[in-house]
Amino acid sequence: MKAIITILAVALATPALAQTATPAPAAPMAAAKFNLDTPIEQIVADPKAKTVLDADLPGLTTNEKYEMFKGMSLNQVAGFAPDKMTPERLAKTAADLAPLK
């Protein structure tokens, strides 16, 4: 009887020993720290990123209504000022923000 229990124990344990660890999934490529969907106040909090906004979208950070829209993204605010936040300007801003880490 002891022999049967020992054989069963070994038989049941063997598959667990034979299993190999599943490799961890590859880490996704690091996304840009800032993009057009980042809240403006987060962009402004970084001095280099704020410089980009001030250069590419002058007057945005000094606008008298800044407190009202600072929690919104550039994409969201663009709908309210399509004449100042043109697709070309937004594309340039996105390109200038992308390399910032």
HELIX and SHEET records of a PDB file:
HELIX    1   1 LYS A    2  ALA A   18  1                                  17    
HELIX    2   2 ILE A   40  VAL A   44  1                                   5    
HELIX    3   3 PRO A   47  ASP A   56  1                                  10    
HELIX    4   4 TYR A   66  PHE A   69  1                                   4    
HELIX    5   5 LEU A   74  ALA A   78  1                                   5    
HELIX    6   6 PRO A   87  LEU A   97  1                                  11    
END                                                                             
